[in-house]
Amino acid sequence: MDLERQREIASKGGRSVPAEKRSFSQDRELASTAGRKGGQATGTGRDGAE
């Protein structure tokens, strides 16, 4: 599949959600907090340390 076709398909996913339902695009602090939590969760248990 060529790159242009992949982008076309991927963009449909973003457009399928109404703007008022995209909480991260409305609230940067919420997005920042969620990203921080995700980073902490994925880092847990690496190298035998928790």
Secondary structure as GFF3:
##gff-version 3
##sequence-region A 1 50
A	DSSP	alpha_helix	3	15	.	.	.	ID=ss1
A	DSSP	three_ten_helix	19	21	.	.	.	ID=ss2
A	DSSP	alpha_helix	23	26	.	.	.	ID=ss3
A	DSSP	alpha_helix	28	43	.	.	.	ID=ss4
A	DSSP	three_ten_helix	46	48	.	.	.	ID=ss5
###
